[in-house]
């Protein structure tokens, strides 16, 4: 091979390397994957700063017991007042695609009720409750714990997505053996009333209740008064 040929090949290789480097910088697709990582972060936390709530399957004609997180993999949190909160990694909440801001009058704000028409049967939720108690390591009386929709059905929560259901232990001051006595229920009904009066939006109500039910009313600027709990939604 002549000296001129070797010099030409080196020049061509250098040009190709430079072009590849420029393309990497433009597309952000280098070995570290920085471009893809940034896009994923943007999708997980939109401009409003709120985490994206998963969307479930919605109401079903026939429900099957949903698989639950592994035993002891979920951990309760408690407010300074001792009120229970779920593990956001196990129970971030899940919304129903059947409920939207545009169809509230035909779904959760419908006269005559809505939640009873889409609630999973007890034989399904009882199985899920038993397994979810293991997920959270709950060992108290099952009758005193509520198998609770984090985003309630009356706020457009998914009926049977495992990410939206958790065994909620009794609140402070509860009398053992008296069954669930959950102040979260009255918060949910208060938000539902405000939602159907167009005082708050569906998305805002869902974000607030999923983040921390004890502060939801304050975050939404609602008066600190409790509406009576909806017995149809207490599960």
Secondary structure, DSSP 8 states (H G I E B T S, - for coil): --HHHHHHHHHHHHHHHHHHHHHHHHHT-STT-HHHHHHHHHHHB-TTS-B--EE-----SS--------TT----EE-TT--EE--TTT---EE-TT--GGGGGGTTT-TT-SGGGT---HHHHHHHHHHHHHHHT--S-GGGSEEEESS-GGGTB-SS-GGGEEEE---TT--TTS----THHHHHHHHHHHHHTTSS-HHHHHHHHHH-TTTHHHHTT--S------GGG--
